[in-house]
Amino acid sequence: MSFDGPWPYIYIAIAGWLATDFWRWSGVIAGNRIDEKSELLNWVRAVATALVAAVIAKLIVYPTGVLETSPLWLRLGAVGVGAAAFFAAGRKPVIGIGTSITALALGLYMLGF
């Protein structure tokens, strides 16, 4: 069996689309029927927020790659600076994320990374 050419990638794209498209449409249909102020949607938001927070915490405490060699205090400091900018700018995520990345990049540059 030969895996030359674009066919393996086309197969992966189609298989991935078929496996997830049903669930996407199911979510759209179910989402249109859920009241925005319902307890179910509050629970879904809480779980989604907790999952995002857990992934971010894992990236900060147990990073991989270049961040693995950076000190923990720098990573935590960048998050703190970004959080302060987020709240100071009226809870704008772009400001908080951009400030965190900038603080981390400046810290890494100053440390010689």
DRENTORKOL-3810 file (N, C-alpha, C; in nm, 4 decimals):
REM DRENTORKOL-3810
@n.u->0.0851; n.v->-0.1174; n.w->0.0000; ca.u->0.0000; ca.v->0.0000; ca.w->0.0000; c.u->0.0896; c.v->0.1236; c.w->0.0000
@n.u->0.0607; n.v->0.2172; n.w->-0.0864; ca.u->0.1420; ca.v->0.3373; ca.w->-0.1002; c.u->0.0692; c.v->0.4568; c.w->-0.0397
@n.u->0.1440; n.v->0.5390; n.w->0.0313; ca.u->0.0878; ca.v->0.6585; ca.w->0.0928; c.u->0.1421; c.v->0.7839; c.w->0.0271
@n.u->0.1632; n.v->0.7777; n.w->-0.1020; ca.u->0.2167; ca.v->0.8921; ca.w->-0.1743; c.u->0.1035; c.v->0.9846; c.w->-0.2164
@n.u->0.1384; n.v->1.1095; n.w->-0.2317; ca.u->0.0416; ca.v->1.2062; ca.w->-0.2795; c.u->-0.0464; c.v->1.2610; c.w->-0.1694
@n.u->-0.1499; n.v->1.3310; n.w->-0.2086; ca.u->-0.2358; ca.v->1.3981; ca.w->-0.1106; c.u->-0.3450; c.v->1.3103; c.w->-0.0516
@n.u->-0.3629; n.v->1.1853; n.w->-0.1002; ca.u->-0.4767; ca.v->1.1046; ca.w->-0.0580; c.u->-0.4830; c.v->1.0739; c.w->0.0910
@n.u->-0.3724; n.v->1.0465; n.w->0.1595; ca.u->-0.3845; ca.v->1.0253; ca.w->0.3051; c.u->-0.4378; c.v->1.1488; c.w->0.3777
@n.u->-0.3961; n.v->1.2661; n.w->0.3318; ca.u->-0.4419; ca.v->1.3900; ca.w->0.3960; c.u->-0.5892; c.v->1.4165; c.w->0.3658
@n.u->-0.6294; n.v->1.3858; n.w->0.2450; ca.u->-0.7702; ca.v->1.4020; ca.w->0.2094; c.u->-0.8560; c.v->1.3060; c.w->0.2917
@n.u->-0.8101; n.v->1.1827; n.w->0.3079; ca.u->-0.8824; ca.v->1.0845; ca.w->0.3890; c.u->-0.8953; c.v->1.1329; c.w->0.5342
@n.u->-0.7853; n.v->1.1831; n.w->0.5905; ca.u->-0.7873; ca.v->1.2315; ca.w->0.7287; c.u->-0.8840; c.v->1.3481; c.w->0.7429
@n.u->-0.8831; n.v->1.4398; n.w->0.6462; ca.u->-0.9730; ca.v->1.5551; ca.w->0.6520; c.u->-1.1190; c.v->1.5123; c.w->0.6459
@n.u->-1.1509; n.v->1.4207; n.w->0.5564; ca.u->-1.2898; ca.v->1.3754; ca.w->0.5431; c.u->-1.3329; c.v->1.2963; c.w->0.6662
@n.u->-1.2480; n.v->1.2070; n.w->0.7139; ca.u->-1.2820; ca.v->1.1278; ca.w->0.8323; c.u->-1.2997; c.v->1.2175; c.w->0.9543
@n.u->-1.2138; n.v->1.3158; n.w->0.9689; ca.u->-1.2262; ca.v->1.4096; ca.w->1.0807; c.u->-1.3532; c.v->1.4922; c.w->1.0716
@n.u->-1.3869; n.v->1.5324; n.w->0.9515; ca.u->-1.5082; ca.v->1.6109; ca.w->0.9326; c.u->-1.6316; c.v->1.5272; c.w->0.9642
@n.u->-1.6344; n.v->1.4051; n.w->0.9149; ca.u->-1.7505; ca.v->1.3189; ca.w->0.9395; c.u->-1.7672; c.v->1.2857; c.w->1.0875
@n.u->-1.6554; n.v->1.2671; n.w->1.1563; ca.u->-1.6623; ca.v->1.2290; ca.w->1.2976; c.u->-1.7114; c.v->1.3428; c.w->1.3858
@n.u->-1.6866; n.v->1.4662; n.w->1.3465; ca.u->-1.7222; ca.v->1.5782; ca.w->1.4334; c.u->-1.8432; c.v->1.6570; c.w->1.3856
@n.u->-1.8772; n.v->1.6483; n.w->1.2582; ca.u->-1.9843; ca.v->1.7315; ca.w->1.2046; c.u->-2.1196; c.v->1.7002; c.w->1.2676
@n.u->-2.1475; n.v->1.5740; n.w->1.2926; ca.u->-2.2734; ca.v->1.5370; ca.w->1.3562; c.u->-2.2877; c.v->1.6066; c.w->1.4918
@n.u->-2.1810; n.v->1.6049; n.w->1.5707; ca.u->-2.1866; ca.v->1.6638; ca.w->1.7042; c.u->-2.1960; c.v->1.8150; c.w->1.6983
@n.u->-2.1338; n.v->1.8754; n.w->1.5991; ca.u->-2.1461; ca.v->2.0213; ca.w->1.5830; c.u->-2.2903; c.v->2.0608; c.w->1.5543
@n.u->-2.3538; n.v->1.9903; n.w->1.4596; ca.u->-2.4918; ca.v->2.0224; ca.w->1.4260; c.u->-2.5851; c.v->1.9900; c.w->1.5419
@n.u->-2.5577; n.v->1.8834; n.w->1.6141; ca.u->-2.6395; ca.v->1.8514; ca.w->1.7320; c.u->-2.6295; c.v->1.9623; c.w->1.8353
@n.u->-2.5104; n.v->2.0161; n.w->1.8541; ca.u->-2.4908; ca.v->2.1260; ca.w->1.9472; c.u->-2.5636; c.v->2.2516; c.w->1.9038
@n.u->-2.5623; n.v->2.2794; n.w->1.7751; ca.u->-2.6342; ca.v->2.3970; ca.w->1.7239; c.u->-2.7840; c.v->2.3815; c.w->1.7458
@n.u->-2.8367; n.v->2.2641; n.w->1.7145; ca.u->-2.9806; ca.v->2.2414; ca.w->1.7305; c.u->-3.0199; c.v->2.2461; c.w->1.8777
@n.u->-2.9428; n.v->2.1801; n.w->1.9635; ca.u->-2.9746; ca.v->2.1807; ca.w->2.1068; c.u->-2.9531; c.v->2.3196; c.w->2.1664
@n.u->-2.8519; n.v->2.3905; n.w->2.1194; ca.u->-2.8227; ca.v->2.5235; ca.w->2.1729; c.u->-2.9318; c.v->2.6243; c.w->2.1449
@n.u->-3.0008; n.v->2.6070; n.w->2.0348; ca.u->-3.1099; ca.v->2.6992; ca.w->2.0026; c.u->-3.2304; c.v->2.6803; c.w->2.0943
@n.u->-3.2385; n.v->2.5653; n.w->2.1584; ca.u->-3.3533; ca.v->2.5354; ca.w->2.2448; c.u->-3.3261; c.v->2.5630; c.w->2.3925
@n.u->-3.2026; n.v->2.5987; n.w->2.4279; ca.u->-3.1680; ca.v->2.6222; ca.w->2.5681; c.u->-3.1867; c.v->2.7695; c.w->2.6023
@n.u->-3.2540; n.v->2.7945; n.w->2.7123; ca.u->-3.2726; ca.v->2.9308; ca.w->2.7604; c.u->-3.1393; c.v->2.9844; c.w->2.8113
@n.u->-3.1039; n.v->3.1066; n.w->2.7740; ca.u->-2.9747; ca.v->3.1647; ca.w->2.8116; c.u->-2.9581; c.v->3.1821; c.w->2.9627
@n.u->-3.0682; n.v->3.1861; n.w->3.0346; ca.u->-3.0617; ca.v->3.2057; ca.w->3.1798; c.u->-3.0889; c.v->3.0770; c.w->3.2575
@n.u->-3.0862; n.v->2.9641; n.w->3.1893; ca.u->-3.1180; ca.v->2.8377; ca.w->3.2554; c.u->-3.0002; c.v->2.7880; c.w->3.3386
@n.u->-3.0318; n.v->2.7022; n.w->3.4323; ca.u->-2.9288; ca.v->2.6429; ca.w->3.5166; c.u->-2.8379; c.v->2.5502; c.w->3.4358
@n.u->-2.8934; n.v->2.4856; n.w->3.3339; ca.u->-2.8128; ca.v->2.3977; ca.w->3.2492; c.u->-2.7028; c.v->2.4762; c.w->3.1789
@n.u->-2.7369; n.v->2.5901; n.w->3.1236; ca.u->-2.6366; ca.v->2.6705; ca.w->3.0544; c.u->-2.5364; c.v->2.7290; c.w->3.1534
@n.u->-2.5797; n.v->2.7655; n.w->3.2718; ca.u->-2.4854; ca.v->2.8119; ca.w->3.3747; c.u->-2.3854; c.v->2.7015; c.w->3.4095
@n.u->-2.4342; n.v->2.5783; n.w->3.4198; ca.u->-2.3460; ca.v->2.4651; ca.w->3.4488; c.u->-2.2472; c.v->2.4434; c.w->3.3351
@n.u->-2.2947; n.v->2.4494; n.w->3.2102; ca.u->-2.2075; ca.v->2.4312; ca.w->3.0942; c.u->-2.0990; c.v->2.5388; c.w->3.0923
@n.u->-2.1361; n.v->2.6624; n.w->3.1188; ca.u->-2.0368; ca.v->2.7713; ca.w->3.1242; c.u->-1.9353; c.v->2.7483; c.w->3.2350
@n.u->-1.9816; n.v->2.7020; n.w->3.3505; ca.u->-1.8905; ca.v->2.6767; ca.w->3.4620; c.u->-1.7916; c.v->2.5652; c.w->3.4282
@n.u->-1.8401; n.v->2.4588; n.w->3.3661; ca.u->-1.7512; ca.v->2.3489; ca.w->3.3281; c.u->-1.6518; c.v->2.3944; c.w->3.2224
@n.u->-1.6974; n.v->2.4690; n.w->3.1236; ca.u->-1.6077; ca.v->2.5180; ca.w->3.0190; c.u->-1.5014; c.v->2.6103; c.w->3.0777
@n.u->-1.5410; n.v->2.6977; n.w->3.1682; ca.u->-1.4456; ca.v->2.7880; ca.w->3.2323; c.u->-1.3449; c.v->2.7103; c.w->3.3154
@n.u->-1.3917; n.v->2.6087; n.w->3.3864; ca.u->-1.3007; ca.v->2.5276; ca.w->3.4676; c.u->-1.2007; c.v->2.4523; c.w->3.3812
@n.u->-1.2455; n.v->2.4008; n.w->3.2679; ca.u->-1.1544; ca.v->2.3303; ca.w->3.1781; c.u->-1.0475; c.v->2.4230; c.w->3.1214
@n.u->-1.0874; n.v->2.5428; n.w->3.0813; ca.u->-0.9898; ca.v->2.6398; ca.w->3.0298; c.u->-0.8913; c.v->2.6789; c.w->3.1398
@n.u->-0.9405; n.v->2.7026; n.w->3.2608; ca.u->-0.8526; ca.v->2.7375; ca.w->3.3723; c.u->-0.7548; c.v->2.6246; c.w->3.4033
@n.u->-0.8007; n.v->2.5009; n.w->3.3958; ca.u->-0.7124; ca.v->2.3869; ca.w->3.4230; c.u->-0.6034; c.v->2.3740; c.w->3.3177
@n.u->-0.6384; n.v->2.3948; n.w->3.1926; ca.u->-0.5377; ca.v->2.3870; ca.w->3.0862; c.u->-0.4344; c.v->2.4990; c.w->3.1014
@n.u->-0.4799; n.v->2.6183; n.w->3.1321; ca.u->-0.3866; ca.v->2.7301; ca.w->3.1520; c.u->-0.2966; c.v->2.7043; c.w->3.2721
@n.u->-0.3541; n.v->2.6552; n.w->3.3812; ca.u->-0.2729; ca.v->2.6253; ca.w->3.4998; c.u->-0.1688; c.v->2.5178; c.w->3.4692
@n.u->-0.2072; n.v->2.4169; n.w->3.3926; ca.u->-0.1114; ca.v->2.3122; ca.w->3.3557; c.u->0.0013; c.v->2.3700; c.w->3.2708
@n.u->-0.0321; n.v->2.4589; n.w->3.1793; ca.u->0.0713; ca.v->2.5212; ca.w->3.0954; c.u->0.1659; c.v->2.6093; c.w->3.1768
@n.u->0.1159; n.v->2.6688; n.w->3.2824; ca.u->0.1999; ca.v->2.7555; ca.w->3.3650; c.u->0.2878; c.v->2.6730; c.w->3.4582
@n.u->0.2296; n.v->2.5748; n.w->3.5249; ca.u->0.3035; ca.v->2.4987; ca.w->3.6259; c.u->0.3894; c.v->2.3884; c.w->3.5635
@n.u->0.3396; n.v->2.3224; n.w->3.4602; ca.u->0.4126; ca.v->2.2133; ca.w->3.3952; c.u->0.4281; c.v->2.2401; c.w->3.2452
@n.u->0.5051; n.v->2.3419; n.w->3.2085; ca.u->0.5176; ca.v->2.3747; ca.w->3.0656; c.u->0.6089; c.v->2.2766; c.w->2.9924
@n.u->0.6058; n.v->2.2859; n.w->2.8615; ca.u->0.6950; ca.v->2.2057; ca.w->2.7787; c.u->0.7721; c.v->2.2993; c.w->2.6869
@n.u->0.8730; n.v->2.2468; n.w->2.6228; ca.u->0.9500; ca.v->2.3267; ca.w->2.5278; c.u->1.0368; c.v->2.4305; c.w->2.5970
@n.u->1.0478; n.v->2.5462; n.w->2.5354; ca.u->1.1326; ca.v->2.6540; ca.w->2.5874; c.u->1.0817; c.v->2.7028; c.w->2.7223
@n.u->0.9505; n.v->2.7063; n.w->2.7401; ca.u->0.8960; ca.v->2.7532; ca.w->2.8680; c.u->0.9363; c.v->2.6642; c.w->2.9843
@n.u->0.9695; n.v->2.5403; n.w->2.9558; ca.u->1.0107; ca.v->2.4485; ca.w->3.0618; c.u->1.1384; c.v->2.4963; c.w->3.1301
@n.u->1.2231; n.v->2.5656; n.w->3.0555; ca.u->1.3487; ca.v->2.6155; ca.w->3.1124; c.u->1.3329; c.v->2.7522; c.w->3.1782
@n.u->1.2193; n.v->2.8169; n.w->3.1617; ca.u->1.1979; ca.v->2.9480; ca.w->3.2232; c.u->1.1569; c.v->2.9307; c.w->3.3690
@n.u->1.1895; n.v->3.0280; n.w->3.4517; ca.u->1.1540; ca.v->3.0163; ca.w->3.5945; c.u->1.0033; c.v->3.0313; c.w->3.6178
@n.u->0.9557; n.v->2.9623; n.w->3.7196; ca.u->0.8135; ca.v->2.9665; ca.w->3.7539; c.u->0.7703; c.v->3.1074; c.w->3.7908
@n.u->0.8555; n.v->3.1805; n.w->3.8627; ca.u->0.8177; ca.v->3.3151; ca.w->3.9046; c.u->0.7914; c.v->3.4055; c.w->3.7843
@n.u->0.8631; n.v->3.3849; n.w->3.6753; ca.u->0.8414; ca.v->3.4662; ca.w->3.5555; c.u->0.7062; c.v->3.4327; c.w->3.4922
@n.u->0.6733; n.v->3.3055; n.w->3.4830; ca.u->0.5447; ca.v->3.2654; ca.w->3.4255; c.u->0.4286; c.v->3.3161; c.w->3.5101
@n.u->0.4406; n.v->3.3024; n.w->3.6418; ca.u->0.3345; ca.v->3.3514; ca.w->3.7306; c.u->0.3251; c.v->3.5038; c.w->3.7267
@n.u->0.4399; n.v->3.5702; n.w->3.7191; ca.u->0.4408; ca.v->3.7161; ca.w->3.7101; c.u->0.3746; c.v->3.7659; c.w->3.5832
@n.u->0.4007; n.v->3.6981; n.w->3.4721; ca.u->0.3383; ca.v->3.7369; ca.w->3.3450; c.u->0.1867; c.v->3.7213; c.w->3.3517
@n.u->0.1412; n.v->3.6149; n.w->3.4167; ca.u->-0.0031; ca.v->3.5960; ca.w->3.4337; c.u->-0.0612; c.v->3.7062; c.w->3.5214
@n.u->0.0097; n.v->3.7408; n.w->3.6295; ca.u->-0.0367; ca.v->3.8475; ca.w->3.7182; c.u->-0.0455; c.v->3.9830; c.w->3.6486
@n.u->0.0564; n.v->4.0144; n.w->3.5702; ca.u->0.0569; ca.v->4.1413; ca.w->3.4956; c.u->-0.0573; c.v->4.1411; c.w->3.3932
@n.u->-0.0754; n.v->4.0286; n.w->3.3262; ca.u->-0.1847; ca.v->4.0187; ca.w->3.2290; c.u->-0.3213; c.v->4.0302; c.w->3.2936
@n.u->-0.3385; n.v->3.9687; n.w->3.4107; ca.u->-0.4662; ca.v->3.9782; ca.w->3.4816; c.u->-0.4942; c.v->4.1216; c.w->3.5246
@n.u->-0.3903; n.v->4.1907; n.w->3.5733; ca.u->-0.4074; ca.v->4.3307; ca.w->3.6123; c.u->-0.4465; c.v->4.4164; c.w->3.4922
@n.u->-0.3820; n.v->4.3932; n.w->3.3781; ca.u->-0.4152; ca.v->4.4692; ca.w->3.2572; c.u->-0.5565; c.v->4.4359; c.w->3.2096
@n.u->-0.5948; n.v->4.3098; n.w->3.2214; ca.u->-0.7293; ca.v->4.2676; ca.w->3.1823; c.u->-0.8355; c.v->4.3443; c.w->3.2592
@n.u->-0.8200; n.v->4.3517; n.w->3.3917; ca.u->-0.9194; ca.v->4.4222; ca.w->3.4729; c.u->-0.9098; c.v->4.5730; c.w->3.4573
@n.u->-0.7891; n.v->4.6258; n.w->3.4410; ca.u->-0.7717; ca.v->4.7710; ca.w->3.4252; c.u->-0.8302; c.v->4.8197; c.w->3.2928
@n.u->-0.8310; n.v->4.7339; n.w->3.1918; ca.u->-0.8810; ca.v->4.7728; ca.w->3.0595; c.u->-1.0297; c.v->4.7437; c.w->3.0427
@n.u->-1.0984; n.v->4.7156; n.w->3.1499; ca.u->-1.2415; ca.v->4.6902; ca.w->3.1400; c.u->-1.2756; c.v->4.5500; c.w->3.0962
@n.u->-1.1972; n.v->4.4518; n.w->3.1410; ca.u->-1.2198; ca.v->4.3094; ca.w->3.1140; c.u->-1.2163; c.v->4.2774; c.w->2.9645
@n.u->-1.1126; n.v->4.3246; n.w->2.8980; ca.u->-1.0929; ca.v->4.2958; ca.w->2.7556; c.u->-0.9867; c.v->4.1865; c.w->2.7427
@n.u->-1.0265; n.v->4.0675; n.w->2.6967; ca.u->-0.9328; ca.v->3.9552; ca.w->2.6890; c.u->-0.8095; c.v->3.9826; c.w->2.6027
@n.u->-0.8263; n.v->4.0533; n.w->2.4932; ca.u->-0.7127; ca.v->4.0798; ca.w->2.4040; c.u->-0.6036; c.v->4.1578; c.w->2.4778
@n.u->-0.6435; n.v->4.2515; n.w->2.5600; ca.u->-0.5466; ca.v->4.3309; ca.w->2.6366; c.u->-0.4744; c.v->4.2427; c.w->2.7372
@n.u->-0.5473; n.v->4.1603; n.w->2.8096; ca.u->-0.4856; ca.v->4.0731; ca.w->2.9092; c.u->-0.3910; c.v->3.9716; c.w->2.8478
@n.u->-0.4336; n.v->3.9084; n.w->2.7384; ca.u->-0.3494; ca.v->3.8085; ca.w->2.6738; c.u->-0.2256; c.v->3.8732; c.w->2.6140
@n.u->-0.2454; n.v->3.9846; n.w->2.5448; ca.u->-0.1320; ca.v->4.0550; ca.w->2.4847; c.u->-0.0318; c.v->4.1032; c.w->2.5879
@n.u->-0.0815; n.v->4.1537; n.w->2.6992; ca.u->0.0078; ca.v->4.2004; ca.w->2.8053; c.u->0.0842; c.v->4.0842; c.w->2.8678
@n.u->0.0185; n.v->3.9720; n.w->2.8894; ca.u->0.0864; ca.v->3.8543; ca.w->2.9447; c.u->0.1969; c.v->3.8052; c.w->2.8525
@n.u->0.1657; n.v->3.7972; n.w->2.7245; ca.u->0.2660; ca.v->3.7510; ca.w->2.6281; c.u->0.3831; c.v->3.8478; c.w->2.6224
@n.u->0.3532; n.v->3.9768; n.w->2.6224; ca.u->0.4600; ca.v->4.0770; ca.w->2.6191; c.u->0.5463; c.v->4.0697; c.w->2.7445
@n.u->0.4841; n.v->4.0571; n.w->2.8606; ca.u->0.5602; ca.v->4.0482; ca.w->2.9852; c.u->0.6476; c.v->3.9231; c.w->2.9867
@n.u->0.5940; n.v->3.8119; n.w->2.9412; ca.u->0.6714; ca.v->3.6884; ca.w->2.9364; c.u->0.7864; c.v->3.7000; c.w->2.8380
@n.u->0.7605; n.v->3.7572; n.w->2.7204; ca.u->0.8659; ca.v->3.7730; ca.w->2.6205; c.u->0.9758; c.v->3.8662; c.w->2.6703
@n.u->0.9388; n.v->3.9759; n.w->2.7337; ca.u->1.0392; ca.v->4.0674; ca.w->2.7885; c.u->1.1203; c.v->4.0008; c.w->2.8992
@n.u->1.0532; n.v->3.9253; n.w->2.9844; ca.u->1.1232; ca.v->3.8544; ca.w->3.0910; c.u->1.2210; c.v->3.7518; c.w->3.0370
@n.u->1.1779; n.v->3.6777; n.w->2.9374; ca.u->1.2681; ca.v->3.5794; ca.w->2.8756; c.u->1.3859; c.v->3.6482; c.w->2.8081
@n.u->1.3606; n.v->3.7602; n.w->2.7436; ca.u->1.4691; ca.v->3.8344; ca.w->2.6779; c.u->1.5691; c.v->3.8852; c.w->2.7819
@n.u->1.5188; n.v->3.9394; n.w->2.8909; ca.u->1.6082; ca.v->3.9917; ca.w->2.9960; c.u->1.6904; c.v->3.8814; c.w->3.0622
@n.u->1.6341; n.v->3.7610; n.w->3.0678; ca.u->1.7067; ca.v->3.6483; ca.w->3.1267; c.u->1.8016; c.v->3.5804; c.w->3.0272
@n.u->1.7976; n.v->3.6234; n.w->2.9017; ca.u->1.8891; ca.v->3.5703; ca.w->2.8015; c.u->1.8396; c.v->3.4485; c.w->2.7278
@n.u->1.7117; n.v->3.4269; n.w->2.7240; ca.u->1.6567; ca.v->3.3115; ca.w->2.6519; c.u->1.6465; c.v->3.3417; c.w->2.5045
END
